[in-house]
Amino acid sequence: MGWGNCGTDSQGRPIGYMHDATCDHEGCSKEIDRGLSYACGDMHGEDPGCEKYFCHEHMKTRKIDGRYHQLCFKCDEHYETETEGER
């Protein structure tokens, strides 16, 4: 099984790059897919991340435990104090 169809998330939405979607940021209607490149935290449903999918305008890069992750604004705020000085 590849990354095109990875099952469903906890909200019952299909995940993987084959599934068209819109950005989960409130008020954004940009078309994306639910593949890894749009997953908050870089992986489906794993920490860090919130199991949602965002366009690149609504994500930031954050260094956590020596690795860089793409996080939504809300998750990025959560890690702001935990990783201060690592950027």
Secondary structure, 3 states (H helix, E strand, C coil): CCCCCCCECCCCCECEEEEEEECCCCCCCCEEEECHHHECCCCCCCCCCCCCECCHHHEEEEEECCEEEEEEHHHHHHHHCCCCCCC
